[in-house]
Amino acid sequence: MHAPVLAHPKWLDRRDAWVCALLVTVALATRAVGLNSGLWLDEINGLIDWMRPSFTEILTVWKGDGQHPFYALLAHASLVLFGEHPWSVRLPAALFGVATVPLLYVLARQLGSRTEAGLAAGLLAVSYHHVWFSQNARGYTALTFFVLLATYCIVRALADWRMRWFLAWGVAIALGGYTHLTTVFPAAAHAIVIALLALGRTPDGSRRDGRIALAGFGVAAGLTLLLYTPILDQVVWWFLNRPSNFEGISTPGWAAGEALRMLRRGVVGGAGALAGVVALAAATVLMAAGALAWARQSRAVLALFVLPALVTFAGALVVRGTMYPRFFFYVLPYVVLIAVRGALRLPALFMSAERAGPGSVAARAGTAIAALMIVASALSLPYNYRYPKQDFAGALEYLDARRQPDEPVLLIGATVGPYRNYFARDWPELTSAAGLDSAAAAGSGYWLLYTLPRYIEAGTPDLMAGLRRVCPAPEIFRGTVGGGDVMVCHVPAGSGPS
């Protein structure tokens, strides 16, 4: 691997500062709209289990691998300062999402032109997926910020191989690890790239001092262990003794299908299957062209963009045996960098050298393609604003307006926690198809509330079959979480599962 041309690192000038200010304004605006919409299942569980407890409990109690300790501390502080609202629970995620946009600009500016950096950061600012996660009270945008910051540190280290950049890398990785344990995967990918660079030679034939890089690894490992010290034994016990409940359900095949659905959603709100096919084909071409262009500039930088995703894929299978698209959310800035580079360079592949230089027809065409990507992404945002992630509140309002006093409400699967613990409704849980028979035998009508049917299907297929029989056309309350629509069904008196 050879280092990129960064003999003289670029410092932001006044024009860069104005561009960043504009990008931050756009990022703030796109993430503020709908920030106070209803919480979804994971947010509600996180609020109750990890954000409402005291600082001491957050620091010293580990309740499961869905816990994001650093985010829980920040969200708890937000709740103390502003009170409990959906927007205050999500505020740290939104701020990290906004901060990632100018950080991407700074990284891209080191590696390319101001135009390329502005287009890449602009695309991230209006990215449907990045806005969605910026409005999700979890640690994924913080993880993305810290991993991207770590990548920037390595890129700067490629220029002068100074210890300060490796120490900064170690701090960024540790904070990312305290946010979410999957940071170990990009950290491992970075370590592979750094090791290959340390073992190789610079363009002038000299060797790099590997001990400098080891100092950064020491900071990353030491600070991460220090942060996890109060709960380290609990974390180790959990991963050794609590296998995932979703192994065989959240498979790589399912994750790939869900990722394609999300890609389609990010293109003009998912306007039809044809749009999804076209988007996938276009993305494949742009990513291939971009990867080739980055490889020509620096194989080390391309490895920093690509290798983390490959390590994450392998690591997730080995550690827990499950796969979720959100595990790869932190690679979105790299996808953007590769796609924008592909857009800028693609027209030049079809034109002669004299028509492919700066200011040429090819350059203008590439800029137009990248600008079109930004417009298409921005046009997808209204779908995100139109629906909450999961409409538990809307379903509850509908049910309360129509339910008779003598009609019981039965909760199924993932509706139990939200309605009992967040909305304070002490309704019984239905766990089997036999419960449908019992409810029908009671003689009165009853109501059913359920969501995420694939989990019901996997855990209790007989119950899901019964639901299809008694609820052939439930009232559906749309949400942007995949499969997260909330279903409300009224079963009149005298009806049954058979």
C-alpha positions as CSV (number, residue, x, y, z in Angstrom):
1,M,0.0,0.0,0.0
2,H,1.2,3.5,-0.8
3,A,0.3,6.7,1.0
4,P,-1.8,9.4,-0.6
5,V,-0.2,12.6,-1.6
6,L,-0.5,14.5,1.6
7,A,3.0,15.9,2.0
8,H,1.3,19.3,2.7
9,P,-1.9,18.7,4.6
10,K,-4.7,21.1,3.6
11,W,-6.0,23.6,6.1
12,L,-9.4,25.0,5.8
13,D,-9.6,28.6,4.5
14,R,-12.5,31.1,4.7
15,R,-14.3,29.6,1.7
16,D,-14.2,26.2,3.4
17,A,-15.5,27.7,6.6
18,W,-18.5,29.2,4.7
19,V,-19.2,25.9,3.0
20,C,-19.1,24.1,6.3
21,A,-21.5,26.7,7.8
22,L,-23.9,26.1,5.0
23,L,-23.7,22.3,5.3
24,V,-24.3,22.5,9.1
25,T,-27.3,24.7,8.5
26,V,-28.8,22.2,6.0
27,A,-28.0,19.3,8.3
28,L,-29.6,21.0,11.3
29,A,-32.7,21.8,9.3
30,T,-33.2,18.3,7.8
31,R,-32.7,16.7,11.3
32,A,-34.9,19.1,13.2
33,V,-38.1,18.3,11.2
34,G,-39.9,15.5,12.8
35,L,-37.4,15.1,15.7
36,N,-40.3,15.1,18.2
37,S,-42.3,12.3,16.5
38,G,-43.3,9.2,18.5
39,L,-40.6,6.9,19.8
40,W,-40.2,3.4,18.4
41,L,-39.6,0.1,20.2
42,D,-35.8,0.3,20.6
43,E,-36.0,3.9,21.7
44,I,-38.7,3.1,24.3
45,N,-36.8,0.2,25.6
46,G,-33.6,2.2,25.7
47,L,-35.3,5.1,27.5
48,I,-36.8,2.9,30.2
49,D,-33.8,0.6,30.7
50,W,-30.8,2.9,30.1
51,M,-31.7,6.6,30.0
52,R,-34.1,7.1,32.8
53,P,-31.9,5.5,35.5
54,S,-29.3,7.5,37.4
55,F,-25.8,8.3,36.2
56,T,-24.5,5.8,38.7
57,E,-26.7,3.0,37.5
58,I,-25.9,3.8,33.8
59,L,-22.2,3.6,34.7
60,T,-22.3,0.4,36.7
61,V,-25.1,-1.8,35.3
62,W,-25.1,-3.6,32.0
63,K,-28.5,-4.8,30.9
64,G,-27.8,-6.2,27.5
65,D,-26.0,-5.8,24.1
66,G,-28.6,-3.2,23.0
67,Q,-27.1,-0.9,25.6
68,H,-25.0,2.1,24.3
69,P,-23.4,3.4,27.5
70,F,-22.0,6.7,26.2
71,Y,-25.2,7.6,24.5
72,A,-27.2,6.6,27.6
73,L,-25.1,9.1,29.6
74,L,-25.6,11.9,27.1
75,A,-29.3,11.2,26.7
76,H,-29.8,11.1,30.5
77,A,-28.1,14.5,30.7
78,S,-30.4,15.8,28.0
79,L,-33.4,14.5,30.0
80,V,-32.2,16.3,33.1
81,L,-31.7,19.5,31.3
82,F,-34.8,19.6,29.1
83,G,-37.3,17.1,30.5
84,E,-38.5,14.0,28.9
85,H,-39.6,14.5,25.3
86,P,-38.9,12.5,22.1
87,W,-36.7,15.3,20.8
88,S,-34.7,15.5,24.1
89,V,-34.1,11.7,24.1
90,R,-32.9,12.0,20.5
91,L,-30.9,15.2,20.8
92,P,-27.4,13.6,21.2
93,A,-28.1,11.5,18.1
94,A,-29.1,14.6,16.1
95,L,-26.1,16.6,17.2
96,F,-23.7,13.8,16.3
97,G,-25.4,13.4,13.0
98,V,-25.0,17.1,12.3
99,A,-21.4,17.1,13.4
100,T,-20.5,14.2,11.1
101,V,-21.4,16.3,8.0
102,P,-18.6,18.9,8.4
103,L,-16.2,16.2,9.5
104,L,-16.8,14.4,6.3
105,Y,-16.1,17.6,4.4
106,V,-12.8,18.0,6.3
107,L,-11.8,14.5,5.5
108,A,-12.8,14.7,1.8
109,R,-11.0,18.1,1.6
110,Q,-7.8,16.4,2.6
111,L,-8.1,13.9,-0.1
112,G,-9.7,15.8,-3.0
113,S,-11.1,19.1,-4.2
114,R,-13.4,21.6,-2.5
115,T,-16.1,20.7,-5.0
116,E,-15.8,17.0,-4.3
117,A,-15.8,17.6,-0.5
118,G,-18.9,19.8,-0.7
119,L,-20.8,17.4,-2.9
120,A,-20.0,14.4,-0.6
121,A,-20.9,16.3,2.6
122,G,-24.0,17.8,0.9
123,L,-25.2,14.3,0.0
124,L,-24.7,13.1,3.6
125,A,-26.6,16.2,4.9
126,V,-29.7,15.2,3.0
127,S,-29.3,11.4,3.1
128,Y,-32.5,9.7,4.1
129,H,-30.7,7.1,6.1
130,H,-28.4,9.5,7.9
131,V,-31.3,11.7,8.8
132,W,-33.3,8.7,10.0
133,F,-30.6,7.6,12.3
134,S,-29.9,11.1,13.4
135,Q,-33.5,11.0,14.7
136,N,-33.1,7.7,16.4
137,A,-32.3,7.7,20.1
138,R,-29.4,5.2,19.8
139,G,-25.7,5.6,19.6
140,Y,-25.3,4.9,15.8
141,T,-24.5,8.5,14.7
142,A,-22.1,8.9,17.6
143,L,-20.4,5.7,16.5
144,T,-20.2,7.0,12.9
145,F,-18.7,10.3,14.1
146,F,-16.0,8.7,16.1
147,V,-15.1,6.1,13.5
148,L,-14.9,8.8,10.8
149,L,-12.8,10.9,13.1
150,A,-10.5,7.9,13.6
151,T,-10.3,7.5,9.8
152,Y,-9.3,11.2,9.5
153,C,-6.5,10.7,12.0
154,I,-5.1,7.8,10.0
155,V,-5.3,9.8,6.8
156,R,-3.3,12.6,8.5
157,A,-0.9,10.0,9.9
158,L,-0.2,8.8,6.4
159,A,1.4,12.1,5.6
160,D,3.8,12.5,8.5
161,W,3.4,9.4,10.7
162,R,3.4,11.5,13.8
163,M,2.4,10.0,17.2
164,R,-0.2,12.7,17.9
165,W,-2.4,11.4,15.1
166,F,-2.2,7.8,16.4
167,L,-3.0,9.0,20.0
168,A,-6.0,10.9,18.7
169,W,-7.0,7.8,16.7
170,G,-6.9,5.8,20.0
171,V,-9.1,8.3,21.8
172,A,-11.6,8.3,19.0
173,I,-11.8,4.5,18.9
174,A,-12.2,4.3,22.6
175,L,-15.1,6.8,22.6
176,G,-16.6,4.9,19.7
177,G,-16.2,1.6,21.6
178,Y,-17.9,3.1,24.7
179,T,-20.7,4.1,22.5
180,H,-21.1,0.7,20.8
181,L,-19.1,-2.4,21.0
182,T,-19.1,-3.0,17.3
183,T,-16.4,-0.3,17.1
184,V,-14.0,-3.2,17.6
185,F,-14.6,-4.2,13.9
186,P,-13.5,-0.9,12.2
187,A,-10.7,-0.7,14.8
188,A,-9.5,-4.1,13.7
189,A,-9.7,-3.0,10.0
190,H,-7.7,0.1,10.8
191,A,-5.1,-2.0,12.6
192,I,-4.7,-4.2,9.5
193,V,-4.2,-1.1,7.3
194,I,-1.7,0.5,9.7
195,A,0.2,-2.8,10.2
196,L,0.6,-3.2,6.4
197,L,1.8,0.4,6.1
198,A,4.2,0.0,9.0
199,L,5.7,-3.2,7.4
200,G,6.0,-1.6,4.0
201,R,8.1,1.2,2.8
202,T,7.4,4.8,2.0
203,P,7.6,6.1,-1.6
204,D,11.1,7.3,-0.9
205,G,12.1,3.8,0.3
206,S,12.3,4.4,4.0
207,R,10.5,2.5,6.7
208,R,8.0,3.8,9.2
209,D,8.4,3.4,12.9
210,G,5.8,0.9,14.0
211,R,6.2,1.8,17.7
212,I,4.4,5.1,17.0
213,A,1.4,3.3,15.8
214,L,1.5,0.9,18.8
215,A,1.2,3.9,21.1
216,G,-2.2,4.6,19.5
217,F,-3.3,1.0,19.9
218,G,-2.3,1.2,23.6
219,V,-4.4,4.3,24.1
220,A,-7.4,2.7,22.3
221,A,-7.3,-0.5,24.4
222,G,-6.4,1.1,27.7
223,L,-9.0,3.9,27.5
224,T,-11.7,1.5,26.3
225,L,-11.0,-0.9,29.3
226,L,-11.0,2.0,31.7
227,L,-14.4,3.2,30.5
228,Y,-15.9,-0.3,30.7
229,T,-14.2,-1.1,34.1
230,P,-17.4,-0.7,36.2
231,I,-19.4,-3.1,34.0
232,L,-16.6,-5.2,32.3
233,D,-17.4,-8.4,34.2
234,Q,-21.1,-8.0,33.3
235,V,-20.3,-7.5,29.6
236,V,-18.0,-10.5,29.5
237,W,-20.6,-12.7,31.2
238,W,-23.3,-11.5,28.8
239,F,-21.5,-12.4,25.7
240,L,-20.3,-15.7,27.0
241,N,-23.6,-16.9,28.4
242,R,-26.4,-15.1,26.5
243,P,-26.6,-16.1,22.9
244,S,-28.7,-14.0,20.6
245,N,-32.4,-14.7,20.6
246,F,-32.6,-13.8,16.9
247,E,-30.0,-16.2,15.5
248,G,-31.7,-17.8,12.4
249,I,-34.1,-14.9,12.2
250,S,-31.8,-11.9,11.6
251,T,-29.7,-13.7,9.0
252,P,-27.3,-12.2,6.4
253,G,-29.9,-13.0,3.7
254,W,-32.5,-11.1,5.6
255,A,-30.1,-8.2,6.3
256,A,-29.3,-8.0,2.6
257,G,-32.9,-7.8,1.6
258,E,-33.6,-5.2,4.3
259,A,-30.6,-3.2,3.1
260,L,-32.0,-3.2,-0.5
261,R,-35.3,-2.0,0.9
262,M,-33.6,0.8,2.7
263,L,-31.7,1.7,-0.5
264,R,-35.0,1.9,-2.4
265,R,-36.5,4.0,0.4
266,G,-33.6,6.5,0.1
267,V,-34.4,7.1,-3.6
268,V,-37.3,9.5,-3.9
269,G,-39.1,7.8,-1.0
270,G,-39.0,4.3,-2.6
271,A,-41.1,5.3,-5.7
272,G,-41.8,1.8,-7.0
273,A,-39.9,-1.4,-7.6
274,L,-38.5,-0.1,-10.9
275,A,-36.9,2.9,-9.2
276,G,-35.3,0.5,-6.7
277,V,-33.8,-1.6,-9.6
278,V,-32.5,1.5,-11.4
279,A,-31.1,2.9,-8.1
280,L,-29.3,-0.4,-7.4
281,A,-27.8,-0.6,-10.9
282,A,-26.7,3.1,-10.8
283,A,-25.2,2.7,-7.3
284,T,-23.3,-0.4,-8.5
285,V,-21.8,1.5,-11.5
286,L,-20.9,4.6,-9.4
287,M,-19.4,2.5,-6.6
288,A,-17.2,0.5,-9.1
289,A,-16.0,3.7,-10.8
290,G,-15.4,5.4,-7.5
291,A,-13.5,2.4,-6.0
292,L,-11.3,2.3,-9.1
293,A,-10.6,6.1,-8.8
294,W,-9.7,5.9,-5.1
295,A,-7.5,2.9,-5.7
296,R,-5.5,4.9,-8.2
297,Q,-5.0,7.6,-5.7
298,S,-4.2,5.4,-2.7
299,R,-4.9,1.8,-2.0
300,A,-4.5,2.5,1.7
301,V,-7.3,5.0,1.7
302,L,-9.6,2.7,-0.3
303,A,-8.8,0.0,2.3
304,L,-9.9,2.4,5.1
305,F,-13.2,2.8,3.3
306,V,-13.9,-0.8,2.3
307,L,-12.2,-3.1,4.9
308,P,-14.3,-2.0,7.9
309,A,-17.5,-3.3,6.3
310,L,-15.8,-6.7,5.4
311,V,-14.5,-7.1,9.0
312,T,-17.9,-6.1,10.4
313,F,-19.6,-8.8,8.3
314,A,-17.2,-11.5,9.4
315,G,-17.1,-10.4,13.0
316,A,-20.8,-10.2,13.5
317,L,-21.3,-13.7,12.2
318,V,-18.6,-15.1,14.5
319,V,-19.5,-13.2,17.6
320,R,-23.3,-13.4,17.7
321,G,-24.4,-15.1,14.5
322,T,-26.8,-12.3,13.6
323,M,-26.8,-9.5,11.1
324,Y,-28.5,-6.2,10.9
325,P,-28.1,-3.4,8.4
326,R,-27.5,-0.9,11.3
327,F,-24.3,-2.7,12.0
328,F,-23.0,-1.1,8.8
329,F,-24.5,2.3,9.2
330,Y,-21.1,3.8,10.2
331,V,-19.7,3.0,6.7
332,L,-22.3,5.4,5.1
333,P,-19.8,8.3,4.9
334,Y,-17.4,6.0,3.0
335,V,-20.1,4.9,0.6
336,V,-20.9,8.6,0.0
337,L,-17.2,9.3,-0.7
338,I,-16.8,6.4,-3.1
339,A,-20.1,7.2,-4.9
340,V,-19.4,10.9,-5.3
341,R,-15.9,10.1,-6.6
342,G,-17.5,7.7,-9.0
343,A,-20.0,10.3,-10.2
344,L,-17.2,12.8,-10.8
345,R,-14.9,10.4,-12.7
346,L,-17.4,8.3,-14.6
347,P,-18.0,10.7,-17.6
348,A,-14.2,10.9,-18.1
349,L,-14.1,7.2,-18.9
350,F,-16.1,7.8,-22.0
351,M,-14.2,10.9,-23.2
352,S,-10.8,11.6,-24.6
353,A,-8.1,12.9,-22.3
354,E,-8.3,16.5,-23.6
355,R,-12.0,16.6,-22.8
356,A,-11.7,15.1,-19.3
357,G,-9.6,17.6,-17.4
358,P,-10.6,20.2,-14.8
359,G,-13.4,22.5,-16.1
360,S,-14.0,20.2,-19.0
361,V,-17.3,18.8,-20.3
362,A,-16.6,15.5,-18.4
363,A,-16.0,17.4,-15.1
364,R,-19.2,19.4,-15.5
365,A,-21.1,16.2,-16.3
366,G,-19.7,14.5,-13.2
367,T,-20.7,17.4,-11.0
368,A,-24.2,17.3,-12.5
369,I,-24.5,13.6,-11.7
370,A,-23.4,14.1,-8.1
371,A,-25.8,17.1,-7.8
372,L,-28.6,14.9,-9.1
373,M,-27.8,12.3,-6.4
374,I,-28.2,15.0,-3.8
375,V,-31.6,16.1,-5.2
376,A,-32.9,12.5,-5.4
377,S,-31.8,11.9,-1.8
378,A,-33.5,15.1,-0.6
379,L,-36.7,14.2,-2.4
380,S,-36.9,11.0,-0.3
381,L,-37.0,12.9,3.0
382,P,-40.7,13.7,3.0
383,Y,-41.4,10.0,3.6
384,N,-39.3,10.1,6.7
385,Y,-41.2,13.1,7.9
386,R,-44.6,11.8,7.0
387,Y,-44.6,8.8,9.3
388,P,-43.1,8.1,12.8
389,K,-40.7,5.2,13.1
390,Q,-43.5,3.2,14.8
391,D,-47.0,4.7,15.4
392,F,-47.8,3.3,18.8
393,A,-49.5,6.5,19.8
394,G,-51.7,6.7,16.7
395,A,-52.8,3.1,17.2
396,L,-53.6,3.8,20.8
397,E,-55.6,6.9,20.0
398,Y,-57.6,4.9,17.4
399,L,-58.3,2.0,19.8
400,D,-59.3,4.3,22.7
401,A,-61.8,6.1,20.4
402,R,-63.5,2.9,19.3
403,R,-63.2,0.4,22.2
404,Q,-66.2,-0.5,24.3
405,P,-65.7,-0.6,28.1
406,D,-66.2,-4.4,28.3
407,E,-63.9,-5.2,25.4
408,P,-60.4,-6.5,26.5
409,V,-57.2,-5.5,24.7
410,L,-54.6,-8.2,24.1
411,L,-50.9,-7.3,23.4
412,I,-48.8,-9.5,21.2
413,G,-45.0,-9.6,20.9
414,A,-43.2,-6.3,20.7
415,T,-46.3,-4.2,21.7
416,V,-46.1,-5.4,25.3
417,G,-43.2,-3.3,26.5
418,P,-44.3,0.0,24.9
419,Y,-47.9,-0.1,25.9
420,R,-47.2,-1.4,29.5
421,N,-44.0,0.5,30.4
422,Y,-44.3,3.7,28.3
423,F,-48.1,4.2,27.8
424,A,-48.9,2.7,31.2
425,R,-51.7,0.3,29.9
426,D,-51.9,-2.8,32.0
427,W,-53.3,-5.0,29.3
428,P,-52.6,-8.8,29.2
429,E,-50.2,-10.5,26.8
430,L,-51.3,-13.0,24.2
431,T,-48.6,-15.7,23.6
432,S,-50.3,-18.5,21.8
433,A,-53.1,-19.4,19.4
434,A,-54.9,-21.0,22.3
435,G,-55.3,-17.5,23.8
436,L,-57.3,-16.6,20.8
437,D,-59.7,-19.4,21.5
438,S,-60.0,-18.3,25.2
439,A,-60.7,-14.7,24.2
440,A,-63.4,-15.8,21.7
441,A,-65.0,-18.1,24.4
442,A,-65.4,-15.1,26.7
443,G,-68.3,-14.1,24.6
444,S,-67.5,-10.4,24.1
445,G,-65.5,-8.7,21.4
446,Y,-61.9,-8.0,21.9
447,W,-59.0,-6.0,20.4
448,L,-55.5,-7.2,19.3
449,L,-52.4,-5.0,19.0
450,Y,-49.3,-6.3,17.3
451,T,-46.2,-5.3,15.3
452,L,-43.1,-6.8,13.7
453,P,-44.9,-9.9,12.5
454,R,-41.8,-11.7,11.3
455,Y,-40.7,-12.2,14.9
456,I,-44.1,-13.5,15.8
457,E,-43.9,-15.9,12.8
458,A,-40.5,-17.1,13.9
459,G,-41.4,-17.6,17.5
460,T,-45.0,-18.7,17.5
461,P,-46.1,-19.6,13.9
462,D,-49.4,-21.0,15.2
463,L,-50.3,-17.6,16.7
464,M,-49.4,-15.8,13.5
465,A,-51.6,-18.2,11.6
466,G,-54.4,-17.5,14.0
467,L,-53.9,-13.7,13.7
468,R,-54.3,-14.0,9.9
469,R,-57.6,-15.8,10.3
470,V,-59.2,-13.6,12.9
471,C,-57.6,-10.3,11.5
472,P,-57.6,-10.6,7.7
473,A,-57.7,-6.8,7.3
474,P,-56.3,-5.1,10.4
475,E,-56.1,-1.3,10.7
476,I,-52.5,-0.5,9.8
477,F,-50.5,2.4,11.3
478,R,-47.6,3.0,9.1
479,G,-44.0,3.5,10.3
480,T,-40.6,3.8,8.7
481,V,-39.1,0.9,10.7
482,G,-38.9,-2.1,8.4
483,G,-41.9,-4.4,9.3
484,G,-42.7,-2.0,12.1
485,D,-46.3,-1.0,11.1
486,V,-48.5,-1.3,14.2
487,M,-51.7,-3.4,13.6
488,V,-54.9,-2.9,15.4
489,C,-57.6,-5.5,15.0
490,H,-61.2,-5.7,16.4
491,V,-62.6,-9.2,16.7
492,P,-66.4,-9.0,17.2
493,A,-68.3,-11.1,19.7
494,G,-68.9,-14.6,18.3
495,S,-65.8,-14.6,16.2
496,G,-63.0,-17.1,16.6
497,P,-59.7,-18.3,15.1
498,S,-61.4,-21.1,13.3
